[in-house]
Amino acid sequence: MEMATVFFDIGATLADVSGAPDGSLTFRPRPRVLEVLNELATLADTRLGTISNPGPGARARSHAASALEEAFPGRFGDGSLIRWGRKDSRGIFDDAVASAGAAAGDCVFVGEDPDERAFAREAGLSTAPHPVFARAALEGRPVSWIRIDLPPERTLRDLNAVANAAEVVPVHVPSARLVLAMATDTGAEQLEQRGFSVDQRTPVDDSVAFLVRDDRPVAPPSDPPPSGPAGPSGFTAAPGTAPLPADGQARAAAAFTFMARGLTGLTHAVASLGPAPGGVYIAAAAGTPLEELHIPGARHGHTERLLPDPGLLGRPGELDAGELAARFTRAGFAAAGPSPETVGAVGAAVTSSAIRGHIARISGAAPLVGGEPRIVSSRDASNPDNMAVVEALAAQFQGLGLTVTLQPFTWRGHRLANVEAEHRVEGSDGAVLLTAHLDSTAAYGTFFDPDGRPRPYDPRTDPAPGADDDGSGTAAVLAAAEAFSAMATRGRTPARTVRFVLFNAEEQGLIGSKFYARAAAAREDRIAAVLQMDMIAGLQDGAHRVEIHAGSAVPGPSVAASNALGDRVAEAVAAVEPGLEVQRLTGSTDPAAGRSDHASFHERGWAAVAVSENFFADTSPATGTRQYHLPGDTLDDAGHNTEYAAAIARTVTVAALTLAGL
């Protein structure tokens, strides 16, 4: 290359993005990004630019330009190399090449999104999946998916020290002995020189990694997996790495075979990255609808999308987890119980009618905003109603006097956002988060074309009311915020920061909560506790049971802290709703481990629990919803019970506010 130009995506690649209701933006540089930019600045024959989509209109672009200059002063001085617009075709990349006045082969696009990398490659640019690999892309060096085995004498912190000084970016930590990552050949060699075993798999190119769990009984596949790069060799251990258990190989092969066959006839490609806890790691090429395939009998959250993050191995929550676990235990409810004022305020606000009203508005049973005609039919990440709901929820929180922040991100070309509403306490030793996911799906439904023939679910247009999943959790978070606001109005103030957070795109593999937790870790956030509610209104005939899930696959201080947090929720049930039957689930065998948004916080070492109806656990009979991922998940379904939802919501809210010092 004579004069190279490196174009960076901004959101999630260069920076974590947060937005205020007025449209202003804040960019916070991602880990290792400034290091990369400093290195590139020393290259006399390299220029820097950006390719980003801040949304439509000049005002959105102005906000983005201001945030870019504030976060990276002087780094992107050539305005002609700052390109704004949609990245859903090669067009913007062709325009970027033209702005550089160079051949496409002299340009590099660095972006986390595999679809965007695919469009860039179509336009002739080289690509890199993370800024750490920008120099490698300039030099034509490939990046591969790798599995890293840690010997018994080495820890994740040891690996973190090596990886953060090498061309290595972790994407998943399933145990204390295994890490999935991306690396160049140089990065892999550096790991091996420091005593770590590396199994190099397929090139990253324009692919993205998923963990796919298979809940069926373990049995060898009747036929071998498809041949080629995704063939049987993907399920054997590489020389020098730990041998793979036979049941792990069989389960990985079965899961991969199902997914690969489900994509037969499509132009998209998948490759095995080897066994994962309960299933298989898969690299899926851009545009592959992997999350739309559902293994028969698979439980909730069986597909998890993995995000690259140099900070993943640091597990920042563990720095405080041990002390917080001790505080949770010392300040347990058993001695005095939650305060009568807190119980009273929660009881007055978190009612069946309040829960029902909130669910009605976001599930299409009532207008989304009072006094306006719009009724939403779906909150699916692909549906335009999704962002209308985001805006309405943000307005509701803002009306309660909370500081509202949107966290925008992109999935398959769709601009989405998480919603955070915060009451900040200066000097707090950590924030208490009350959370749920705001999106929905009806992917298990049966739909018909105009001639009466069955057709696949169309998430862009088909109804997905999601009254229980997770309209009930979203409604509970809103009602909890109303209870908190009422207490604040009467002069009650917490000792810890309180946040009410609603995650988007949970159904696509926990994407929203992963973006949130990754950004929180990067800004060195302190999180004391996360209480997630995922489906709390489904009640068939049977016991009024509530499941409290604290299980995590990775050992460490956060395990004890999560268990202590689960104790506090159980004690709140006994104090507030003794008619509820509690089922505690913990450890790596917890059936919700890794399967709801609390897992994104376990991944960072923070204490977190998921609270649900009787849905995840292997109890007989299960009394949770019969309308899981179906268009029949409506407010008026016979199995939807807002009295039950309110009872669960009251216990979780009381636990959260008590932990916050109210």
Secondary structure per residue as TSV (DSSP state, phi and psi in degrees):
chain	resnum	aa	ss	phi	psi
A	1	M	-	360.0	130.3
A	2	E	-	-78.2	-56.5
A	3	M	S	-131.2	109.4
A	4	A	E	-91.3	147.9
A	5	T	E	-125.4	125.4
A	6	V	E	-107.6	116.4
A	7	F	E	-100.1	131.4
A	8	F	E	-110.1	136.9
A	9	D	-	-67.0	149.9
A	10	I	T	-94.4	-67.0
A	11	G	B	-61.3	123.7
A	12	A	T	77.3	-20.1
A	13	T	T	-98.4	-60.8
A	14	L	T	-82.1	-36.8
A	15	A	E	-149.5	155.2
A	16	D	E	-86.4	135.2
A	17	V	E	-111.7	135.2
A	18	S	E	-132.5	148.4
A	19	G	E	-131.4	145.4
A	20	A	-	-91.5	161.3
A	21	P	T	-57.2	-24.5
A	22	D	T	-81.7	1.7
A	23	G	S	95.5	-11.1
A	24	S	-	-67.7	152.1
A	25	L	E	-124.2	152.9
A	26	T	E	-127.5	128.6
A	27	F	E	-107.4	128.5
A	28	R	E	-115.7	118.9
A	29	P	E	-54.2	136.5
A	30	R	-	-73.5	159.6
A	31	P	T	-55.8	137.5
A	32	R	T	74.5	-4.3
A	33	V	H	-67.1	-47.7
A	34	L	H	-62.6	-35.7
A	35	E	H	-60.0	-44.3
A	36	V	H	-65.8	-45.2
A	37	L	H	-63.0	-37.9
A	38	N	H	-62.8	-40.9
A	39	E	H	-65.4	-44.9
A	40	L	H	-65.6	-31.4
A	41	A	H	-65.1	-19.9
A	42	T	T	-82.0	-9.5
A	43	L	-	-89.6	114.3
A	44	A	T	-66.3	-23.2
A	45	D	T	-103.1	24.7
A	46	T	E	-129.8	131.9
A	47	R	E	-113.6	155.9
A	48	L	E	-118.2	140.2
A	49	G	E	-145.3	179.4
A	50	T	E	-133.9	152.3
A	51	I	E	-132.8	111.5
A	52	S	E	-149.2	155.4
A	53	N	-	-117.9	97.6
A	54	P	-	-83.0	-1.4
A	55	G	-	110.8	170.7
A	56	P	S	-74.4	150.6
A	57	G	S	97.2	153.4
A	58	A	H	-66.0	-32.8
A	59	R	H	-64.5	-42.6
A	60	A	H	-62.9	-40.1
A	61	R	H	-68.4	-36.0
A	62	S	H	-64.7	-44.0
A	63	H	H	-60.2	-43.1
A	64	A	H	-66.7	-41.0
A	65	A	H	-62.8	-40.6
A	66	S	H	-64.9	-43.6
A	67	A	H	-65.6	-37.0
A	68	L	H	-63.8	-46.1
A	69	E	H	-67.1	-36.0
A	70	E	H	-68.6	-39.2
A	71	A	H	-79.6	-32.9
A	72	F	S	-130.8	63.8
A	73	P	T	-58.2	124.5
A	74	G	T	76.5	-3.7
A	75	R	T	-74.7	-33.4
A	76	F	T	-122.4	70.5
A	77	G	-	-80.4	-19.3
A	78	D	-	-89.6	102.3
A	79	G	G	-60.5	-26.4
A	80	S	G	-68.9	-17.8
A	81	L	G	-97.3	7.7
A	82	I	E	-102.5	107.4
A	83	R	E	-111.4	127.3
A	84	W	E	-110.8	139.2
A	85	G	S	151.4	177.4
A	86	R	-	-70.4	144.7
A	87	K	-	-115.4	44.2
A	88	D	S	-103.2	16.0
A	89	S	S	-160.4	176.5
A	90	R	S	-76.0	-9.7
A	91	G	H	-53.6	-49.8
A	92	I	H	-66.6	-27.7
A	93	F	H	-75.6	-36.5
A	94	D	H	-61.2	-42.2
A	95	D	H	-62.8	-38.8
A	96	A	H	-64.2	-42.0
A	97	V	H	-61.2	-43.5
A	98	A	H	-61.9	-39.1
A	99	S	H	-65.7	-27.5
A	100	A	H	-80.8	-14.5
A	101	G	T	61.9	35.8
A	102	A	S	-137.4	171.1
A	103	A	-	-74.1	152.3
A	104	A	G	-58.4	-34.7
A	105	G	G	-67.2	-12.1
A	106	D	G	-96.8	10.1
A	107	C	E	-120.8	147.7
A	108	V	E	-126.4	138.6
A	109	F	E	-113.2	125.7
A	110	V	E	-108.7	114.4
A	111	G	-	-155.1	141.8
A	112	E	S	-72.6	-32.1
A	113	D	-	-74.8	121.8
A	114	P	H	-67.7	-32.2
A	115	D	H	-64.8	-41.2
A	116	E	H	-67.0	-38.3
A	117	R	H	-63.3	-37.0
A	118	A	H	-64.0	-41.8
A	119	F	H	-65.2	-38.7
A	120	A	H	-64.2	-42.2
A	121	R	H	-65.1	-37.1
A	122	E	H	-60.7	-34.5
A	123	A	T	-81.6	-0.5
A	124	G	T	97.8	0.3
A	125	L	-	-79.0	152.0
A	126	S	E	-76.1	158.4
A	127	T	E	-135.7	158.7
A	128	A	E	-138.5	139.3
A	129	P	S	-82.8	-4.3
A	130	H	S	-161.7	148.5
A	131	P	G	-54.1	-31.3
A	132	V	G	-55.2	-26.6
A	133	F	G	-102.0	13.4
A	134	A	H	-62.3	-45.7
A	135	R	H	-62.5	-40.2
A	136	A	H	-61.1	-41.3
A	137	A	H	-63.7	-40.2
A	138	L	H	-60.4	-34.1
A	139	E	T	-95.3	2.6
A	140	G	T	74.4	23.2
A	141	R	-	-95.5	133.1
A	142	P	-	-77.6	161.3
A	143	V	E	-118.4	135.2
A	144	S	E	-121.7	157.2
A	145	W	E	-76.1	135.6
A	146	I	E	-134.2	153.3
A	147	R	E	-110.4	129.4
A	148	I	E	-111.4	122.4
A	149	D	E	-98.5	130.1
A	150	L	-	-96.1	126.5
A	151	P	-	-67.0	161.1
A	152	P	T	-55.8	-30.4
A	153	E	T	-85.6	-2.4
A	154	R	-	-110.7	149.7
A	155	T	-	-115.6	170.5
A	156	L	H	-62.3	-33.5
A	157	R	H	-67.1	-36.0
A	158	D	H	-61.6	-46.2
A	159	L	H	-63.7	-38.3
A	160	N	H	-59.4	-41.7
A	161	A	H	-63.7	-37.4
A	162	V	H	-76.3	-47.3
A	163	A	H	-62.1	-38.1
A	164	N	T	-74.0	-3.9
A	165	A	T	-113.6	12.6
A	166	A	T	-134.2	172.8
A	167	E	T	-81.6	68.8
A	168	V	E	-140.1	134.0
A	169	V	E	-134.1	114.8
A	170	P	E	-68.5	152.7
A	171	V	E	-127.6	-21.2
A	172	H	E	-159.5	142.3
A	173	V	E	-122.4	93.6
A	174	P	E	-81.7	-18.4
A	175	S	E	-161.6	176.6
A	176	A	T	-76.0	-3.8
A	177	R	T	-116.5	-6.4
A	178	L	E	-139.9	138.7
A	179	V	E	-137.1	135.3
A	180	L	E	-96.7	136.0
A	181	A	E	-150.9	174.3
A	182	M	E	-113.0	145.5
A	183	A	E	-161.3	152.5
A	184	T	E	-81.4	170.8
A	185	D	H	-58.5	-38.3
A	186	T	H	-62.9	-43.9
A	187	G	H	-62.7	-42.4
A	188	A	H	-62.8	-40.2
A	189	E	H	-64.2	-39.1
A	190	Q	H	-63.9	-38.5
A	191	L	H	-63.8	-45.0
A	192	E	H	-65.3	-37.1
A	193	Q	H	-63.5	-25.4
A	194	R	T	-96.1	12.5
A	195	G	T	95.0	8.1
A	196	F	-	-97.8	140.9
A	197	S	E	-86.2	132.9
A	198	V	E	-122.9	130.4
A	199	D	E	-114.0	103.5
A	200	Q	E	-80.6	132.9
A	201	R	E	-109.5	-133.3
A	202	T	E	-85.3	156.6
A	203	P	E	-60.8	147.0
A	204	V	-	-71.2	-50.3
A	205	D	T	46.2	-118.1
A	206	D	T	-109.3	32.6
A	207	S	E	-99.8	166.4
A	208	V	E	-134.6	151.0
A	209	A	E	-98.7	142.8
A	210	F	E	-129.7	152.1
A	211	L	E	-105.4	121.7
A	212	V	E	-115.4	118.7
A	213	R	E	-94.2	143.5
A	214	D	-	-120.0	112.2
A	215	D	-	-90.2	2.3
A	216	R	S	-73.1	158.9
A	217	P	-	-55.7	141.2
A	218	V	-	-70.0	128.4
A	219	A	-	-157.7	144.6
A	220	P	-	-60.5	145.0
A	221	P	-	-63.6	145.8
A	222	S	S	-67.2	-29.4
A	223	D	S	-128.9	153.6
A	224	P	-	-66.2	154.5
A	225	P	-	-59.5	160.3
A	226	P	-	-54.6	146.5
A	227	S	S	-77.5	179.3
A	228	G	S	96.1	-156.9
A	229	P	T	-64.2	-18.1
A	230	A	T	-102.7	14.1
A	231	G	S	-75.8	-168.6
A	232	P	G	-57.0	-28.0
A	233	S	G	-60.0	-17.9
A	234	G	G	-69.6	-7.3
A	235	F	G	-115.4	12.6
A	236	T	S	-111.8	153.2
A	237	A	-	-75.6	142.4
A	238	A	-	-74.7	153.3
A	239	P	T	-54.5	134.3
A	240	G	T	88.4	-5.4
A	241	T	S	-105.9	168.1
A	242	A	-	-65.4	140.3
A	243	P	-	-64.1	149.0
A	244	L	-	-94.2	133.9
A	245	P	-	-58.3	145.9
A	246	A	H	-59.6	-40.8
A	247	D	H	-68.8	-31.3
A	248	G	H	-66.4	-41.9
A	249	Q	H	-63.0	-43.6
A	250	A	H	-65.4	-43.2
A	251	R	H	-66.7	-41.0
A	252	A	H	-63.0	-43.5
A	253	A	H	-64.1	-41.1
A	254	A	H	-65.6	-43.5
A	255	A	H	-65.2	-43.8
A	256	F	H	-66.4	-41.5
A	257	T	H	-59.0	-43.4
A	258	F	H	-60.4	-47.3
A	259	M	H	-65.6	-45.1
A	260	A	H	-62.5	-41.5
A	261	R	H	-70.0	-30.7
A	262	G	H	-67.3	-19.2
A	263	L	T	-100.9	5.7
A	264	T	T	-56.8	133.5
A	265	G	T	93.8	-14.8
A	266	L	S	-88.5	160.8
A	267	T	S	-84.4	-6.1
A	268	H	-	-79.2	155.4
A	269	A	-	-121.4	146.3
A	270	V	E	-130.5	152.3
A	271	A	E	-139.1	143.3
A	272	S	E	-77.1	135.9
A	273	L	E	-107.9	14.1
A	274	G	E	97.2	170.7
A	275	P	E	-59.0	146.8
A	276	A	E	-132.4	167.2
A	277	P	T	-55.6	112.5
A	278	G	T	77.2	7.9
A	279	G	E	-178.7	-130.4
A	280	V	E	-145.4	148.3
A	281	Y	E	-88.2	135.1
A	282	I	E	-129.5	134.1
A	283	A	E	-96.5	120.1
A	284	A	E	-113.5	130.6
A	285	A	E	-66.8	159.1
A	286	A	T	-50.6	136.8
A	287	G	T	83.8	-4.4
A	288	T	-	-72.9	120.8
A	289	P	-	-81.5	55.2
A	290	L	G	-61.3	-41.3
A	291	E	G	-69.6	-9.1
A	292	E	G	-87.1	-8.3
A	293	L	-	-92.9	133.4
A	294	H	-	-125.1	116.1
A	295	I	-	-66.9	131.1
A	296	P	T	-55.3	131.6
A	297	G	T	80.7	1.2
A	298	A	-	-66.7	140.6
A	299	R	-	-80.3	173.0
A	300	H	T	-52.6	136.1
A	301	G	T	71.3	36.1
A	302	H	-	-79.2	-12.4
A	303	T	E	-116.8	124.7
A	304	E	E	-124.8	121.3
A	305	R	E	-82.3	139.8
A	306	L	-	-107.9	136.8
A	307	L	-	-112.7	138.6
A	308	P	-	-71.2	142.1
A	309	D	-	-162.8	112.5
A	310	P	T	-59.9	-22.5
A	311	G	T	-89.0	2.0
A	312	L	G	-62.4	-37.6
A	313	L	G	-75.8	-14.5
A	314	G	G	-70.8	-27.1
A	315	R	-	42.7	65.4
A	316	P	T	-61.9	-27.2
A	317	G	T	-62.8	-23.6
A	318	E	H	-69.1	-18.9
A	319	L	H	-63.8	-32.9
A	320	D	H	-108.6	-11.8
A	321	A	H	-60.2	-42.4
A	322	G	H	-63.0	-44.7
A	323	E	H	-67.2	-39.7
A	324	L	H	-66.5	-37.9
A	325	A	H	-59.8	-41.9
A	326	A	H	-64.9	-40.7
A	327	R	H	-66.6	-41.2
A	328	F	H	-59.5	-40.3
A	329	T	H	-70.1	-45.8
A	330	R	H	-65.0	-33.3
A	331	A	T	-97.1	25.1
A	332	G	-	-58.0	162.1
A	333	F	T	-80.1	-12.4
A	334	A	T	-60.8	-36.0
A	335	A	T	-72.5	-56.8
A	336	A	T	-113.8	-19.7
A	337	G	-	76.0	168.5
A	338	P	S	-64.1	155.0
A	339	S	-	-67.3	145.2
A	340	P	H	-59.3	-33.7
A	341	E	H	-64.2	-41.5
A	342	T	H	-67.5	-46.1
A	343	V	H	-60.1	-41.4
A	344	G	H	-66.2	-44.6
A	345	A	H	-65.1	-40.7
A	346	V	H	-67.8	-42.7
A	347	G	H	-61.5	-33.7
A	348	A	H	-75.1	-30.3
A	349	A	H	-98.6	-36.9
A	350	V	S	-94.9	82.8
A	351	T	-	-117.7	166.8
A	352	S	H	-59.3	-42.4
A	353	S	H	-67.7	-36.8
A	354	A	H	-66.0	-45.8
A	355	I	H	-60.3	-45.2
A	356	R	H	-62.1	-41.8
A	357	G	H	-63.6	-42.9
A	358	H	H	-66.3	-43.9
A	359	I	H	-62.6	-41.2
A	360	A	H	-56.6	-42.2
A	361	R	H	-71.2	-35.5
A	362	I	H	-94.8	-6.0
A	363	S	H	-109.5	0.5
A	364	G	T	93.3	8.5
A	365	A	S	-87.7	-8.1
A	366	A	S	-155.7	162.4
A	367	P	-	-55.8	142.8
A	368	L	S	-60.4	-40.2
A	369	V	S	-125.1	128.6
A	370	G	T	-55.0	134.1
A	371	G	T	85.2	-3.0
A	372	E	S	-116.6	152.7
A	373	P	-	-81.0	-18.3
A	374	R	-	-64.7	128.3
A	375	I	-	-118.9	128.9
A	376	V	-	-89.6	149.3
A	377	S	-	-108.8	-14.5
A	378	S	B	-162.4	153.5
A	379	R	-	-119.2	18.4
A	380	D	-	-56.5	144.4
A	381	A	T	-60.2	-22.0
A	382	S	T	-91.4	-5.4
A	383	N	S	-96.6	137.0
A	384	P	T	-61.8	-19.7
A	385	D	H	-67.1	-21.8
A	386	N	H	-56.4	-51.4
A	387	M	H	-73.8	-24.2
A	388	A	H	-64.4	-38.7
A	389	V	H	-67.3	-41.8
A	390	V	H	-55.1	-47.9
A	391	E	H	-64.5	-39.3
A	392	A	H	-67.3	-41.1
A	393	L	H	-64.8	-41.4
A	394	A	H	-60.5	-41.3
A	395	A	H	-64.9	-37.9
A	396	Q	H	-63.8	-45.7
A	397	F	H	-63.2	-41.7
A	398	Q	H	-62.7	-36.3
A	399	G	H	-65.4	-16.1
A	400	L	T	-91.3	4.1
A	401	G	T	85.0	14.1
A	402	L	-	-92.7	155.8
A	403	T	E	-83.6	116.2
A	404	V	E	-102.7	133.4
A	405	T	E	-130.8	134.7
A	406	L	E	-99.5	141.0
A	407	Q	E	-115.4	93.7
A	408	P	E	-74.9	146.8
A	409	F	E	-154.3	168.1
A	410	T	E	-117.4	137.2
A	411	W	E	-135.8	120.7
A	412	R	T	48.2	42.9
A	413	G	T	82.6	-5.6
A	414	H	E	-92.1	130.3
A	415	R	E	-85.1	116.7
A	416	L	E	-121.9	177.9
A	417	A	E	-160.3	144.5
A	418	N	E	-84.6	159.6
A	419	V	E	-122.4	126.2
A	420	E	E	-122.6	132.6
A	421	A	E	-124.2	122.3
A	422	E	E	-125.6	142.5
A	423	H	E	-114.1	105.9
A	424	R	-	-86.2	137.9
A	425	V	-	-118.0	114.7
A	426	E	T	-63.9	137.0
A	427	G	T	81.9	5.1
A	428	S	-	-61.7	141.3
A	429	D	S	-82.7	4.2
A	430	G	-	159.1	152.0
A	431	A	E	-90.3	146.8
A	432	V	E	-102.0	122.5
A	433	L	E	-107.8	130.6
A	434	L	E	-112.5	118.4
A	435	T	E	-135.8	164.0
A	436	A	E	-161.4	175.0
A	437	H	E	-110.9	138.5
A	438	L	-	-91.8	-14.2
A	439	D	-	-85.7	170.4
A	440	S	-	-143.3	172.2
A	441	T	-	-156.3	156.5
A	442	A	-	-129.1	39.3
A	443	A	T	-64.9	-20.5
A	444	Y	T	-90.3	2.2
A	445	G	-	-76.3	164.4
A	446	T	-	-107.4	125.8
A	447	F	E	-127.8	156.9
A	448	F	E	-132.3	146.6
A	449	D	-	-81.3	176.2
A	450	P	T	-58.4	-20.4
A	451	D	T	-93.9	7.5
A	452	G	S	82.9	10.4
A	453	R	-	-89.8	138.6
A	454	P	E	-59.7	142.7
A	455	R	E	-140.6	161.9
A	456	P	-	-68.7	157.3
A	457	Y	-	-59.3	132.1
A	458	D	-	-108.6	102.1
A	459	P	T	-65.5	-16.8
A	460	R	T	-75.2	-27.5
A	461	T	T	-131.2	-25.5
A	462	D	S	-75.1	148.9
A	463	P	-	-68.5	139.3
A	464	A	B	-144.4	75.3
A	465	P	-	-62.3	-34.9
A	466	G	-	53.0	43.4
A	467	A	T	-63.0	-37.8
A	468	D	T	-91.6	-45.7
A	469	D	T	-106.3	98.0
A	470	D	T	-121.1	45.2
A	471	G	H	-57.9	-34.7
A	472	S	H	-66.8	-42.6
A	473	G	H	-66.7	-40.3
A	474	T	H	-61.9	-44.9
A	475	A	H	-61.3	-38.4
A	476	A	H	-65.0	-39.5
A	477	V	H	-65.6	-41.0
A	478	L	H	-62.0	-45.5
A	479	A	H	-64.8	-37.4
A	480	A	H	-63.0	-40.5
A	481	A	H	-64.0	-35.7
A	482	E	H	-65.9	-39.8
A	483	A	H	-63.0	-44.9
A	484	F	H	-62.1	-43.6
A	485	S	H	-61.1	-40.6
A	486	A	H	-62.7	-39.6
A	487	M	H	-67.5	-41.0
A	488	A	H	-63.4	-37.7
A	489	T	H	-61.7	-31.9
A	490	R	T	-88.2	8.7
A	491	G	T	92.4	4.0
A	492	R	-	-77.8	132.0
A	493	T	-	-126.9	136.1
A	494	P	-	-80.0	163.4
A	495	A	S	-90.1	-20.2
A	496	R	S	-119.8	152.9
A	497	T	-	-59.8	140.0
A	498	V	E	-119.5	132.6
A	499	R	E	-128.7	138.8
A	500	F	E	-110.9	115.8
A	501	V	E	-127.0	132.2
A	502	L	E	-119.1	121.0
A	503	F	E	-94.2	146.7
A	504	N	S	-104.6	161.9
A	505	A	-	55.3	34.7
A	506	E	G	-64.0	-37.6
A	507	E	G	-69.5	-13.3
A	508	Q	G	-95.8	13.9
A	509	G	T	112.7	35.6
A	510	L	S	65.3	29.8
A	511	I	H	-63.8	-49.1
A	512	G	H	-60.8	-45.0
A	513	S	H	-69.6	-30.1
A	514	K	H	-66.9	-42.8
A	515	F	H	-60.1	-42.9
A	516	Y	H	-64.6	-50.8
A	517	A	H	-65.9	-37.7
A	518	R	H	-63.2	-42.8
A	519	A	H	-67.5	-39.6
A	520	A	H	-62.7	-40.1
A	521	A	H	-66.2	-39.8
A	522	A	H	-64.6	-32.7
A	523	R	T	-92.3	12.7
A	524	E	T	58.8	41.2
A	525	D	-	-65.8	149.8
A	526	R	-	-110.5	117.7
A	527	I	E	-118.5	118.7
A	528	A	E	-81.0	-38.3
A	529	A	E	-162.4	143.8
A	530	V	E	-124.0	123.5
A	531	L	E	-118.3	107.4
A	532	Q	E	-101.5	134.2
A	533	M	E	-113.7	116.6
A	534	D	-	-129.6	97.6
A	535	M	-	72.3	100.8
A	536	I	-	-130.5	7.4
A	537	A	-	-114.0	-2.9
A	538	G	B	-82.9	117.6
A	539	L	-	-142.6	104.1
A	540	Q	-	-84.5	-176.1
A	541	D	S	-60.8	133.4
A	542	G	S	143.7	-167.0
A	543	A	-	-68.8	147.4
A	544	H	-	-82.0	81.6
A	545	R	E	-100.9	143.1
A	546	V	E	-122.9	129.9
A	547	E	E	-95.9	134.3
A	548	I	E	-119.1	112.6
A	549	H	E	-107.2	121.6
A	550	A	-	-121.2	1.8
A	551	G	-	-69.9	143.4
A	552	S	-	-143.6	147.8
A	553	A	S	-78.3	-26.9
A	554	V	S	-99.3	124.0
A	555	P	-	-70.3	162.4
A	556	G	S	146.2	-178.5
A	557	P	H	-58.9	-28.5
A	558	S	H	-66.8	-22.9
A	559	V	H	-64.9	-49.8
A	560	A	H	-64.2	-38.9
A	561	A	H	-65.6	-39.8
A	562	S	H	-67.2	-38.8
A	563	N	H	-64.5	-40.7
A	564	A	H	-64.0	-38.0
A	565	L	H	-64.2	-40.9
A	566	G	H	-61.6	-35.9
A	567	D	H	-60.3	-41.9
A	568	R	H	-65.3	-38.6
A	569	V	H	-66.1	-42.6
A	570	A	H	-61.7	-39.0
A	571	E	H	-68.5	-33.6
A	572	A	H	-66.4	-37.4
A	573	V	H	-59.9	-47.0
A	574	A	H	-62.5	-35.2
A	575	A	H	-81.1	-32.7
A	576	V	H	-107.6	-41.5
A	577	E	-	-134.0	69.5
A	578	P	T	-63.8	-13.5
A	579	G	T	-74.7	-13.2
A	580	L	S	-81.0	136.4
A	581	E	E	-91.1	123.3
A	582	V	E	-92.4	133.9
A	583	Q	E	-121.2	114.0
A	584	R	E	-91.4	134.6
A	585	L	E	-135.1	131.9
A	586	T	-	-151.6	-179.9
A	587	G	S	79.5	177.1
A	588	S	T	-69.0	-16.5
A	589	T	T	-91.6	2.3
A	590	D	-	-54.5	123.5
A	591	P	T	-65.9	-12.1
A	592	A	T	-101.3	1.5
A	593	A	T	-60.2	124.4
A	594	G	T	77.0	5.9
A	595	R	T	-117.6	-0.7
A	596	S	S	-139.1	175.9
A	597	D	T	-64.4	-18.9
A	598	H	T	-62.2	-25.8
A	599	A	H	-64.1	-29.2
A	600	S	H	-65.1	-24.4
A	601	F	H	-88.7	-36.8
A	602	H	H	-55.8	-38.4
A	603	E	T	-58.4	-27.3
A	604	R	T	-100.7	2.0
A	605	G	T	89.6	10.4
A	606	W	-	-89.0	152.7
A	607	A	-	-72.3	129.2
A	608	A	E	-155.0	147.1
A	609	V	E	-135.5	153.8
A	610	A	E	-113.3	133.9
A	611	V	E	-116.9	132.7
A	612	S	E	-148.3	169.8
A	613	E	S	-64.6	-179.9
A	614	N	T	-76.4	83.3
A	615	F	T	-129.5	-48.4
A	616	F	S	-77.6	-41.2
A	617	A	S	-70.9	154.7
A	618	D	-	-84.3	66.0
A	619	T	-	-104.3	152.4
A	620	S	S	-132.2	123.4
A	621	P	S	-84.6	149.9
A	622	A	-	-71.6	139.2
A	623	T	-	-112.2	7.8
A	624	G	S	-77.2	-167.2
A	625	T	-	-59.5	146.9
A	626	R	S	-98.3	-0.8
A	627	Q	-	-112.8	31.1
A	628	Y	T	-60.0	119.5
A	629	H	T	57.6	34.5
A	630	L	S	-120.8	154.7
A	631	P	T	-66.2	-11.2
A	632	G	T	-83.1	3.4
A	633	D	-	-77.9	75.3
A	634	T	-	-116.1	166.2
A	635	L	T	-62.0	-32.3
A	636	D	T	-98.2	9.3
A	637	D	S	-62.4	144.9
A	638	A	T	-60.9	-25.7
A	639	G	T	-93.5	7.8
A	640	H	B	-98.3	121.6
A	641	N	-	-130.4	103.8
A	642	T	H	-76.5	-21.4
A	643	E	H	-63.8	-44.7
A	644	Y	H	-63.4	-45.4
A	645	A	H	-60.1	-42.3
A	646	A	H	-64.8	-36.8
A	647	A	H	-63.5	-45.4
A	648	I	H	-65.0	-44.7
A	649	A	H	-60.7	-38.4
A	650	R	H	-62.7	-41.6
A	651	T	H	-66.4	-43.0
A	652	V	H	-67.8	-40.1
A	653	T	H	-64.9	-44.0
A	654	V	H	-61.5	-43.4
A	655	A	H	-61.0	-45.3
A	656	A	H	-64.1	-47.1
A	657	L	H	-70.5	-31.8
A	658	T	H	-67.6	-42.0
A	659	L	H	-62.9	-27.9
A	660	A	T	-80.4	-4.8
A	661	G	T	96.8	18.6
A	662	L	-	-100.6	360.0
